[in-house]
Amino acid sequence: MTRTTVRIGGAVLALVVATQLAACNPGTSPTSTPTATRTSSTPTPVPSPTTTSPEDQAAAQAEEVVRNYYRAEVQCLVDPPHTPMSCYDNVAITTELDNLRNSLVSAQAMATRVSGDIEVVSVDRESVDMTVRVPGQAAAVPVVTLSVCRDVSKFNIVDKDGNSIVPPDRKPRGRVEMHVANYKYPDASQWRVAFVVVPKDPSC
Amino acid sequence: MLRRAVAFVTLALVATASIVTASSATAAGPTCSSYGPDGTCLVWAGGGSDPGGGTGPTTGPGTGDGSFHLIQIDGHWCAPSGLKNPQPLPSEPVWQGHTDGAIYGCAVAPKVGPGGLVTADWTIWYWAATPPPPPPDPAVLAQQAVAAMPFVAGQIGLAPPAGGNSMGIVGMPTWMWISNPGESTTGPMTRSASAGGITVTATAVLTRVVWSMGDGQKVTCGGAKAPGTAYAASYGGSSSPTCGYVYTKTSAAQPGQEYTLTATSYWTVSWFGAGASGTIPLSFSRSIQQKVGEYQVIVTNN
């Protein structure tokens, strides 16, 4: 389980994030910065929330789904033969959902399992666009782009004989750009990771 | 028209490199050919399920058993699975900068599992300006296969025979059979129809022949007994072992003093292909006139 503390851009986010993390990260303390949304391992005090802009709400909800995404990435591959393909339905959509399903099918075919966890080290808000038009969608789709640093050093993948098959060039820590969308906005439960991009410089 | 596909947009910046054809698969078992950022395997290969190789989108000849309509995208043979819904975000690399067209799915190494469920090794997403041509409807191909079957309603064999000075006798066995047995009349019959890289195979089996005897009674001869047994003099006055009847009243009260005897052959055509299957019922009838009389016992004083 990831243990982080939170420093939130916009004090209004503090309550939302504190609530969403409370279930899995007891003891975390919401904080604030004047500009970017960010979570880090540095606890900072935060003023009491007043109002929350739609953009800040979106960012907070997107961050929550990112954390759930990494939990699902691990949990859905712990026992692939007994994991339904719907395992990722609450964390991803469109191409990313198929990518995750592909990984489950691969694990089932190759008889691999995973252990450990993926630690979300930090989450930085890069942009929030509440007006994205997607073909076939009647309403605008809000999209939050987050720069996520995650630590995979404790995330292991083993074959049926227990031998690790982690690619030897995998870095223990790296940054990815996650695009989180809500196709059913304003339903706050419908934020999903739509796609993930590895930046040219993934170090963090 | 299809354009070059981007299969895994999560690795967009290295997408081209991450799409590795399955030709490197070994016979030893499935191996991973593309990894996600966290080290999980996204694309596996093995068992020869994906032929791999080649470049650019083309229409394929179908899978080995001809059951799927395949196209080739970036070297992978796959079955188009239609428009993706919802469509991905416009900023996704899979759009390749296009603002027209749409994103479609394509299933690599599709298979038909228990219950007809179609599964695939993995799914490719690709951009196309226009929808890919729909694969042929297997049900339509099945109808084409059926149309190629030369069904003929079987000739009616009767003993005692119909017509002339012959007539059936009340209380005596009547034998009924198809007198010209063969592929067209008693089956089985198999035909195939192909289009767009898929093949549907249909097999017709005569399941039963229902005889309407003309006196209000029906006799059903089913399964292996459906064609009946041709009568021969050596059988004497015995009953048919497969399909027979005994009249209980004469046809004297019928128009022309004859019964109209109708044999209806019921067929079941079973078809499969392109991941689908089904059955088509067919029936063919033929009628003849049959006089049925009775023996009179005349007592004389001689």
HADDOCK unambig.tbl for C-alpha pairs under 7 A between the chains (distance, minus, plus):
assign (segid A and resid 94 and name CA) (segid B and resid 86 and name CA) 6.57 0.50 0.50
assign (segid A and resid 94 and name CA) (segid B and resid 87 and name CA) 6.83 0.50 0.50
assign (segid A and resid 94 and name CA) (segid B and resid 88 and name CA) 5.60 0.50 0.50
assign (segid A and resid 95 and name CA) (segid B and resid 9 and name CA) 6.90 0.50 0.50
assign (segid A and resid 95 and name CA) (segid B and resid 88 and name CA) 6.74 0.50 0.50
assign (segid A and resid 96 and name CA) (segid B and resid 10 and name CA) 6.66 0.50 0.50
assign (segid A and resid 98 and name CA) (segid B and resid 123 and name CA) 6.80 0.50 0.50
assign (segid A and resid 99 and name CA) (segid B and resid 8 and name CA) 6.94 0.50 0.50
assign (segid A and resid 99 and name CA) (segid B and resid 42 and name CA) 6.46 0.50 0.50
assign (segid A and resid 102 and name CA) (segid B and resid 42 and name CA) 5.37 0.50 0.50
assign (segid A and resid 102 and name CA) (segid B and resid 43 and name CA) 6.76 0.50 0.50
assign (segid A and resid 102 and name CA) (segid B and resid 122 and name CA) 5.30 0.50 0.50
assign (segid A and resid 103 and name CA) (segid B and resid 40 and name CA) 6.41 0.50 0.50
assign (segid A and resid 103 and name CA) (segid B and resid 41 and name CA) 5.41 0.50 0.50
assign (segid A and resid 103 and name CA) (segid B and resid 42 and name CA) 4.51 0.50 0.50
assign (segid A and resid 105 and name CA) (segid B and resid 121 and name CA) 6.64 0.50 0.50
assign (segid A and resid 106 and name CA) (segid B and resid 41 and name CA) 6.17 0.50 0.50
assign (segid A and resid 106 and name CA) (segid B and resid 42 and name CA) 6.38 0.50 0.50
assign (segid A and resid 106 and name CA) (segid B and resid 43 and name CA) 6.43 0.50 0.50
assign (segid A and resid 106 and name CA) (segid B and resid 44 and name CA) 5.65 0.50 0.50
assign (segid A and resid 109 and name CA) (segid B and resid 30 and name CA) 6.82 0.50 0.50
assign (segid A and resid 110 and name CA) (segid B and resid 30 and name CA) 5.77 0.50 0.50
assign (segid A and resid 110 and name CA) (segid B and resid 31 and name CA) 6.88 0.50 0.50
assign (segid A and resid 134 and name CA) (segid B and resid 87 and name CA) 6.80 0.50 0.50
assign (segid A and resid 134 and name CA) (segid B and resid 89 and name CA) 5.92 0.50 0.50
assign (segid A and resid 134 and name CA) (segid B and resid 90 and name CA) 6.30 0.50 0.50
assign (segid A and resid 135 and name CA) (segid B and resid 87 and name CA) 6.31 0.50 0.50
assign (segid A and resid 136 and name CA) (segid B and resid 87 and name CA) 6.87 0.50 0.50
assign (segid A and resid 152 and name CA) (segid B and resid 38 and name CA) 6.63 0.50 0.50
assign (segid A and resid 166 and name CA) (segid B and resid 39 and name CA) 5.72 0.50 0.50
assign (segid A and resid 167 and name CA) (segid B and resid 39 and name CA) 6.10 0.50 0.50
assign (segid A and resid 170 and name CA) (segid B and resid 39 and name CA) 6.59 0.50 0.50
assign (segid A and resid 195 and name CA) (segid B and resid 9 and name CA) 6.68 0.50 0.50
assign (segid A and resid 195 and name CA) (segid B and resid 10 and name CA) 5.40 0.50 0.50
assign (segid A and resid 196 and name CA) (segid B and resid 10 and name CA) 4.36 0.50 0.50
assign (segid A and resid 197 and name CA) (segid B and resid 10 and name CA) 5.04 0.50 0.50
assign (segid A and resid 197 and name CA) (segid B and resid 11 and name CA) 5.52 0.50 0.50
assign (segid A and resid 197 and name CA) (segid B and resid 12 and name CA) 5.93 0.50 0.50
assign (segid A and resid 197 and name CA) (segid B and resid 13 and name CA) 6.94 0.50 0.50
assign (segid A and resid 198 and name CA) (segid B and resid 11 and name CA) 6.08 0.50 0.50
assign (segid A and resid 198 and name CA) (segid B and resid 13 and name CA) 6.65 0.50 0.50
